[in-house]
């Protein structure tokens, strides 16, 4: 039988409202992070690092990981949610997150 190593005893979850400019995610300590684009989003959400950009058909090093409505990413082994930034197609395209300590 396989064993499961639990990474902690707590965490946080929440929502971040969309923005058409790159914004930093909240300062929340974590060991594992899950991010999901809200199912009712009209467009895409892009998750990346500082200066994250949307897909624009050019070669660059800043384009974020594209999440369509309802898609998710994770687990991401990061020590804080604020290492990530997001940008959206529409101001109403939100994400939810789950941070596990």
Backbone as JSON Lines, residues from 0, in Angstrom:
{"i":0,"aa":"X","n":[0.83,-1.18,0.0],"ca":[0.0,0.0,0.0],"c":[0.88,1.24,0.0]}
{"i":1,"aa":"X","n":[0.54,2.21,-0.84],"ca":[1.31,3.44,-0.94],"c":[1.06,4.33,0.27]}
{"i":2,"aa":"X","n":[2.08,5.08,0.65],"ca":[1.91,6.05,1.73],"c":[1.77,7.43,1.14]}
{"i":3,"aa":"X","n":[1.13,8.3,1.89],"ca":[0.92,9.68,1.46],"c":[1.65,10.59,2.43]}
{"i":4,"aa":"X","n":[2.51,11.45,1.92],"ca":[3.19,12.43,2.74],"c":[2.41,13.73,2.67]}
{"i":5,"aa":"X","n":[1.85,14.15,3.78],"ca":[1.1,15.4,3.83],"c":[2.08,16.55,4.02]}
{"i":6,"aa":"X","n":[1.85,17.64,3.28],"ca":[2.81,18.74,3.29],"c":[2.56,19.75,4.38]}
{"i":7,"aa":"X","n":[1.46,19.68,5.05],"ca":[1.21,20.66,6.09],"c":[-0.15,20.46,6.72]}
{"i":8,"aa":"X","n":[-0.51,21.39,7.55],"ca":[-1.76,21.26,8.28],"c":[-2.73,22.39,7.99]}
{"i":9,"aa":"X","n":[-2.44,23.21,7.01],"ca":[-3.31,24.34,6.76],"c":[-3.15,24.87,5.36]}
{"i":10,"aa":"X","n":[-3.73,26.0,5.15],"ca":[-3.64,26.62,3.85],"c":[-4.66,27.73,3.71]}
{"i":11,"aa":"X","n":[-4.92,28.12,2.48],"ca":[-5.86,29.19,2.21],"c":[-6.45,28.99,0.83]}
{"i":12,"aa":"X","n":[-7.64,29.52,0.67],"ca":[-8.26,29.52,-0.65],"c":[-8.91,30.88,-0.85]}
{"i":13,"aa":"X","n":[-9.11,31.25,-2.11],"ca":[-9.71,32.55,-2.37],"c":[-9.94,32.78,-3.84]}
{"i":14,"aa":"X","n":[-10.34,33.99,-4.14],"ca":[-10.63,34.41,-5.51],"c":[-9.85,35.69,-5.79]}
{"i":15,"aa":"X","n":[-9.41,35.84,-7.04],"ca":[-8.75,37.07,-7.47],"c":[-9.51,37.58,-8.68]}
{"i":16,"aa":"X","n":[-10.0,38.81,-8.58],"ca":[-10.72,39.42,-9.69],"c":[-9.78,39.63,-10.86]}
{"i":17,"aa":"X","n":[-10.33,39.52,-12.06],"ca":[-9.54,39.66,-13.27],"c":[-9.06,41.07,-13.52]}
{"i":18,"aa":"X","n":[-8.04,41.18,-14.36],"ca":[-7.46,42.46,-14.73],"c":[-6.87,42.33,-16.13]}
{"i":19,"aa":"X","n":[-7.02,43.37,-16.94],"ca":[-6.44,43.35,-18.28],"c":[-5.0,43.84,-18.28]}
{"i":20,"aa":"X","n":[-4.47,44.16,-17.1],"ca":[-3.05,44.44,-16.93],"c":[-2.5,43.42,-15.95]}
{"i":21,"aa":"X","n":[-1.21,43.16,-16.02],"ca":[-0.58,42.16,-15.15],"c":[-0.69,42.6,-13.69]}
{"i":22,"aa":"X","n":[-1.16,41.68,-12.82],"ca":[-1.26,41.94,-11.39],"c":[-0.67,40.78,-10.62]}
{"i":23,"aa":"X","n":[-0.05,41.11,-9.49],"ca":[0.55,40.11,-8.62],"c":[-0.54,39.45,-7.79]}
{"i":24,"aa":"X","n":[-0.42,38.16,-7.58],"ca":[-1.36,37.44,-6.73],"c":[-1.02,37.7,-5.26]}
{"i":25,"aa":"X","n":[-1.96,37.45,-4.33],"ca":[-1.77,37.81,-2.92],"c":[-0.6,37.09,-2.24]}
{"i":26,"aa":"X","n":[-0.11,37.72,-1.18],"ca":[0.97,37.18,-0.36],"c":[0.4,36.11,0.57]}
{"i":27,"aa":"X","n":[0.5,34.84,0.13],"ca":[0.01,33.72,0.92],"c":[1.07,32.62,0.89]}
{"i":28,"aa":"X","n":[1.69,32.32,2.06],"ca":[2.67,31.25,2.11],"c":[2.05,29.9,1.71]}
{"i":29,"aa":"X","n":[2.83,29.08,1.05],"ca":[2.32,27.79,0.59],"c":[3.48,26.86,0.29]}
{"i":30,"aa":"X","n":[3.14,25.6,0.08],"ca":[4.08,24.63,-0.46],"c":[3.58,24.12,-1.81]}
{"i":31,"aa":"X","n":[2.25,24.04,-1.94],"ca":[1.62,23.64,-3.19],"c":[0.51,24.63,-3.51]}
{"i":32,"aa":"X","n":[0.39,24.98,-4.79],"ca":[-0.61,25.94,-5.23],"c":[-1.39,25.37,-6.4]}
{"i":33,"aa":"X","n":[-2.7,25.52,-6.34],"ca":[-3.59,25.17,-7.44],"c":[-4.31,26.44,-7.86]}
{"i":34,"aa":"X","n":[-4.46,26.64,-9.17],"ca":[-5.17,27.81,-9.7],"c":[-6.17,27.32,-10.73]}
{"i":35,"aa":"X","n":[-7.37,27.87,-10.67],"ca":[-8.42,27.5,-11.61],"c":[-9.08,28.75,-12.16]}
{"i":36,"aa":"X","n":[-9.26,28.79,-13.49],"ca":[-10.02,29.86,-14.11],"c":[-11.5,29.59,-13.85]}
{"i":37,"aa":"X","n":[-12.22,30.61,-13.42],"ca":[-13.64,30.46,-13.09],"c":[-14.41,30.01,-14.34]}
{"i":38,"aa":"X","n":[-15.32,29.06,-14.15],"ca":[-16.05,28.46,-15.27],"c":[-16.88,29.47,-16.06]}
{"i":39,"aa":"X","n":[-17.3,30.55,-15.44],"ca":[-18.13,31.55,-16.12],"c":[-17.33,32.61,-16.87]}
{"i":40,"aa":"X","n":[-16.0,32.48,-16.89],"ca":[-15.16,33.46,-17.62],"c":[-15.53,33.5,-19.1]}
{"i":41,"aa":"X","n":[-15.5,34.71,-19.67],"ca":[-15.79,34.87,-21.1],"c":[-14.53,34.69,-21.95]}
{"i":42,"aa":"X","n":[-13.37,34.89,-21.34],"ca":[-12.11,34.77,-22.06],"c":[-11.11,33.95,-21.29]}
{"i":43,"aa":"X","n":[-9.85,34.09,-21.65],"ca":[-8.77,33.33,-21.03],"c":[-8.08,34.12,-19.93]}
{"i":44,"aa":"X","n":[-7.44,33.38,-19.03],"ca":[-6.58,33.93,-17.99],"c":[-5.18,33.39,-18.25]}
{"i":45,"aa":"X","n":[-4.17,34.21,-18.02],"ca":[-2.78,33.81,-18.24],"c":[-2.02,33.97,-16.93]}
{"i":46,"aa":"X","n":[-1.35,32.91,-16.5],"ca":[-0.61,32.89,-15.24],"c":[0.88,32.81,-15.58]}
{"i":47,"aa":"X","n":[1.67,33.68,-14.95],"ca":[3.11,33.67,-15.18],"c":[3.83,34.42,-14.08]}
{"i":48,"aa":"X","n":[4.95,34.97,-14.45],"ca":[5.77,35.69,-13.49],"c":[5.74,37.18,-13.81]}
{"i":49,"aa":"X","n":[6.6,37.96,-13.2],"ca":[6.6,39.41,-13.4],"c":[6.52,39.74,-14.89]}
{"i":50,"aa":"X","n":[5.72,40.72,-15.23],"ca":[5.53,41.18,-16.61],"c":[4.82,40.15,-17.49]}
{"i":51,"aa":"X","n":[4.0,39.27,-16.89],"ca":[3.26,38.28,-17.67],"c":[2.43,38.98,-18.75]}
{"i":52,"aa":"X","n":[2.36,38.34,-19.92],"ca":[1.58,38.89,-21.04],"c":[0.63,37.83,-21.57]}
{"i":53,"aa":"X","n":[-0.31,38.3,-22.38],"ca":[-1.26,37.41,-23.06],"c":[-0.63,36.89,-24.35]}
{"i":54,"aa":"X","n":[-1.18,35.81,-24.86],"ca":[-0.76,35.27,-26.15],"c":[-1.05,36.32,-27.22]}
{"i":55,"aa":"X","n":[-0.03,36.63,-28.05],"ca":[-0.24,37.65,-29.09],"c":[0.37,37.27,-30.43]}
{"i":56,"aa":"X","n":[0.75,36.01,-30.6],"ca":[1.27,35.55,-31.89],"c":[2.71,35.9,-32.17]}
{"i":57,"aa":"X","n":[3.44,36.37,-31.15],"ca":[4.85,36.69,-31.33],"c":[5.7,35.79,-30.43]}
{"i":58,"aa":"X","n":[6.97,35.67,-30.75],"ca":[7.89,34.92,-29.91],"c":[8.37,35.82,-28.79]}
{"i":59,"aa":"X","n":[8.17,35.38,-27.53],"ca":[8.64,36.16,-26.39],"c":[8.88,35.24,-25.2]}
{"i":60,"aa":"X","n":[9.3,35.81,-24.11],"ca":[9.59,35.02,-22.9],"c":[8.7,35.42,-21.73]}
{"i":61,"aa":"X","n":[7.6,36.12,-22.01],"ca":[6.74,36.58,-20.93],"c":[5.31,36.04,-21.0]}
{"i":62,"aa":"X","n":[4.95,35.36,-22.08],"ca":[3.58,34.86,-22.22],"c":[3.24,33.9,-21.1]}
{"i":63,"aa":"X","n":[2.08,34.12,-20.48],"ca":[1.66,33.28,-19.36],"c":[1.06,31.96,-19.82]}
{"i":64,"aa":"X","n":[0.87,31.07,-18.86],"ca":[0.24,29.78,-19.08],"c":[-1.25,30.04,-19.26]}
{"i":65,"aa":"X","n":[-1.79,29.67,-20.4],"ca":[-3.16,29.98,-20.76],"c":[-4.16,29.03,-20.1]}
{"i":66,"aa":"X","n":[-5.15,29.61,-19.44],"ca":[-6.24,28.84,-18.84],"c":[-7.56,29.31,-19.43]}
{"i":67,"aa":"X","n":[-8.25,28.41,-20.09],"ca":[-9.59,28.7,-20.6],"c":[-10.56,28.58,-19.42]}
{"i":68,"aa":"X","n":[-11.77,29.07,-19.59],"ca":[-12.78,28.99,-18.53],"c":[-12.88,27.55,-18.01]}
{"i":69,"aa":"X","n":[-12.77,27.38,-16.7],"ca":[-12.88,26.07,-16.07],"c":[-11.6,25.26,-16.02]}
{"i":70,"aa":"X","n":[-10.54,25.7,-16.71],"ca":[-9.28,24.95,-16.68],"c":[-8.49,25.29,-15.42]}
{"i":71,"aa":"X","n":[-7.63,24.34,-15.03],"ca":[-6.83,24.57,-13.84],"c":[-5.39,24.14,-14.04]}
{"i":72,"aa":"X","n":[-4.53,24.62,-13.15],"ca":[-3.13,24.23,-13.16],"c":[-2.7,23.92,-11.73]}
{"i":73,"aa":"X","n":[-1.73,23.03,-11.62],"ca":[-1.22,22.68,-10.31],"c":[-1.18,21.17,-10.16]}
{"i":74,"aa":"X","n":[-0.53,20.71,-9.12],"ca":[0.05,21.5,-8.05],"c":[1.38,22.14,-8.47]}
{"i":75,"aa":"X","n":[1.54,23.37,-8.05],"ca":[2.78,24.11,-8.3],"c":[3.56,24.16,-7.0]}
{"i":76,"aa":"X","n":[4.79,23.64,-6.97],"ca":[5.57,23.62,-5.73],"c":[6.27,24.96,-5.5]}
{"i":77,"aa":"X","n":[5.5,25.95,-5.07],"ca":[6.02,27.3,-4.82],"c":[5.8,27.65,-3.35]}
{"i":78,"aa":"X","n":[6.67,28.52,-2.8],"ca":[6.56,28.84,-1.38],"c":[5.65,30.03,-1.08]}
{"i":79,"aa":"X","n":[5.15,30.7,-2.13],"ca":[4.21,31.8,-1.91],"c":[3.43,32.06,-3.19]}
{"i":80,"aa":"X","n":[2.14,32.32,-3.03],"ca":[1.29,32.63,-4.17],"c":[1.72,33.91,-4.86]}
{"i":81,"aa":"X","n":[2.35,34.84,-4.11],"ca":[2.73,36.13,-4.69],"c":[3.9,36.06,-5.67]}
{"i":82,"aa":"X","n":[4.45,34.88,-5.88],"ca":[5.45,34.71,-6.93],"c":[4.82,34.75,-8.32]}
{"i":83,"aa":"X","n":[3.49,34.56,-8.36],"ca":[2.77,34.49,-9.63],"c":[2.0,35.77,-9.92]}
{"i":84,"aa":"X","n":[1.83,36.02,-11.2],"ca":[1.06,37.17,-11.69],"c":[0.02,36.65,-12.66]}
{"i":85,"aa":"X","n":[-1.01,37.44,-12.89],"ca":[-2.05,37.06,-13.85],"c":[-2.42,38.25,-14.72]}
{"i":86,"aa":"X","n":[-2.9,37.94,-15.9],"ca":[-3.48,38.93,-16.8],"c":[-4.62,38.21,-17.52]}
{"i":87,"aa":"X","n":[-5.66,38.95,-17.86],"ca":[-6.86,38.33,-18.41],"c":[-7.28,38.99,-19.72]}
{"i":88,"aa":"X","n":[-8.03,38.24,-20.51],"ca":[-8.62,38.82,-21.72],"c":[-9.63,39.9,-21.37]}
{"i":89,"aa":"X","n":[-10.37,39.7,-20.28],"ca":[-11.42,40.63,-19.86],"c":[-11.29,40.89,-18.36]}
{"i":90,"aa":"X","n":[-11.67,42.08,-17.93],"ca":[-11.59,42.42,-16.5],"c":[-12.45,41.5,-15.65]}
{"i":91,"aa":"X","n":[-13.48,40.88,-16.22],"ca":[-14.35,39.99,-15.46],"c":[-13.93,38.54,-15.45]}
{"i":92,"aa":"X","n":[-12.76,38.22,-16.01],"ca":[-12.25,36.85,-16.04],"c":[-11.43,36.58,-14.78]}
{"i":93,"aa":"X","n":[-12.01,35.86,-13.83],"ca":[-11.41,35.68,-12.51],"c":[-10.76,34.31,-12.36]}
{"i":94,"aa":"X","n":[-9.99,34.17,-11.27],"ca":[-9.44,32.87,-10.88],"c":[-9.83,32.58,-9.44]}
{"i":95,"aa":"X","n":[-9.76,31.32,-9.08],"ca":[-9.78,30.9,-7.68],"c":[-8.48,30.15,-7.43]}
{"i":96,"aa":"X","n":[-8.03,30.15,-6.18],"ca":[-6.77,29.49,-5.85],"c":[-6.92,28.7,-4.56]}
{"i":97,"aa":"X","n":[-6.06,27.71,-4.44],"ca":[-5.96,26.89,-3.23],"c":[-4.48,26.75,-2.91]}
{"i":98,"aa":"X","n":[-4.1,27.21,-1.72],"ca":[-2.7,27.15,-1.28],"c":[-2.62,26.19,-0.1]}
{"i":99,"aa":"X","n":[-1.73,25.22,-0.19],"ca":[-1.55,24.24,0.87],"c":[-0.19,24.46,1.51]}
{"i":100,"aa":"X","n":[-0.19,24.61,2.83],"ca":[1.07,24.81,3.55],"c":[1.71,23.5,3.91]}
